[in-house]
Amino acid sequence: MLEKGRISIRQITVLMFIFLLGETIVVYPNMLTSIAKQDAWISSILGVSCGVLLVWVLLRLHHKYPSQNLIQIAQTVLGKWIGGMLSLWYLFYFYLSTGLYVRQIADFLVTQYFNNTPLSLIVILFIILLIWGVTAGIEPIARSAELLLPILLLASAFLVISLLPQSDTTQLKPLLENRPLSILHAAVMVIANPYGQSIVFTMLLPMVNKQPHLSRDVLLAAIAGGTLLTVILLTSLLVIGPFLSEGTLYPTFFMAKKISIGDFLQRLEAFLATAWIITAFFKTVLSFYATILGTAQLFRLKNYRSLIRVAAMVIFGLTLIVAPDLEYYMSTFPPYGSLWDLTNGLVIPLLLLLLPAWSLRKNKPTGHDSA
């Protein structure tokens, strides 16, 4: 294996939980309320339920090929040439996804904190962090996630509990006012982002120490991550309402500004923003890691670390050219990106899972032929 590091089941479940939060936690209410309005929480429940099934498909694919990552599975199932073309497609997806994650983080920091700082400078600083993380390897990444998880949980719990006194249940009415198709459309967005993006874990699962209950624990992490996103969405609807949840680009961050406990506990959004940047960092570094590992795997290199700086320069270029500005990004990528995430995260893995069984059944001799 290119990566000799090994991680435990607990570590892969922590990484799955943090990955699902990622940068999505800040924009999740906006993403769903823009489609389903006050019924977005229903869409979230439906989307999380189906998203967990998507993760189950990825786990089934892993159990069928336990020692192979996605790049290897593609070539095993489809052959050297077709499998190689599919691998190139996934590498392009990983590269672009990593660039998009970096761009989202940089846009958030520039618009909320560093208005006079060039976007490219924020991007460079963040990519340096990614280089450091990937150079360290999967084991230090996983251990860091374990150490930081309590901070992330504390920040999320503090946000929800602090805003409970400001909640208004009338914000959820009228119930089911929107068309069923709108509710389903928003649910599909959830399945795609963040669950479809967890295809990255097909590059990590072969590194997990073989122990029982892997599928159970990873699925529980997928449920927990989706549940927390749903709670954040419901809090947004109850506190600022569907209109502001839809109209505010970062509604979770906007809610954090409303926290006020007495006259001494205010303006805590910087602490919460730090926690969210941490989740976004882990999501991005895992995507970057899968990108480099997959590239080295496809081209049969002995060491993936030699690619890190070259790949970082590619990510830097993609981050800056992927969208001219934030408005273009928000209007272009969410509608089409969800279909892309869904195709790469569910449709293709499902085909890779079913094709061998279908081919075996097709080529199985009938009783007449055997006679």
Phi, psi and omega in degrees: 000146177293326180248117181270352179293148179233146179232159183270170177297320179300320181292321179291328177289322176296317179296320178297315180300312182291322179300317182295329176286304175040220175279349184295328186300331182280329185251357186304312179300320179296319183300321184269319182292337177293343180249311188254002178055228185287349176270011184299329181295329176292317177300321181296317179297316179296315182295319179295318180300314179287328178296323177296324176296324176298316178297324178298320177299316179297323178291323177295321177297320178295317182293334177285327179230071192295334184260005184241144173268183187301319181297318179290321180298317181302318181283330177293317184280317189255354181094173187297314188278308180293319177296323177294321177295319177295323178297318177299320178299315180291325177296319176299319178297316179294317179299310183293321179298318178298316178298321179293320179297316179298319180296319179297317179295315181297318179298319179299313182294320181291318183284332186259332187230315189246066187298328184261009181265134178300137179303320183298328179292316177299319180298315180299314181298320181289322179294326175300320176297320179296318178300316179299316182294314182290325178297324179295326178105173187290327182295310176297325177299313182294319179294322177297321178297319178299318182292325185270347182305314180302324179296318180295318179293320179296317180296317180294316179296320180298318179300309185293312183295320181294332184265353181305318180298340181266002184285150181221110185293341179293344178295340181272358182259153355285139182287138179057035177288330183278158180297146178304326180295325178293318178296318179292323178300314179295324178296321178297324177300322179291318179301320181286313183229108022256353192291319179299328180290346180286006171305337176307328185288346174291346174271345185255330187301326177297345181270358182279133175302130185290109179221158178292161174073020177300309182298316181301313185290320178294320178294322176297321177295321178295321177293316181296317179297315178294323178297316179296319177299320179295320178296319178297317178298313181297321177298319179297317179295320183286328187267309183252352175084164183293329182294311180286328177298323179282322187275346180261129184296319180238075185297327179295318177293322178298320178296321181300329179291341182273355180293126179210112178244106185065211179251011186237344182245089183218169175054052180260011184295334179294320178296316180292321178299323178298318178297320181289326176294327177296314179297320179295323179298314182295321177298317182290318182292327176291320177295318178295319179297315178298324179298309183291316180297317179294321178297314179296323180294315183294319183265012172055046176276154181278336184217123181282341184294337178291344181267349192301310184291323177295314179297324179297321178294322176296316179298319178302314179295316180298320181301321184277330184264351185295333178202137180291330179204173184294322181297318179296317181300312184292332181273341187256312191281317182304315181295317183270329180297328180295321177294322179294314178297321181292321179295312183284331184268340183231306188297307183293314176301324178295321177294318178297330180284323187266335185302315180300318180294321179294318179294320179296319180292323181292322184269357181291127181292142179279171179297325180293319181294320182292332178287000000 
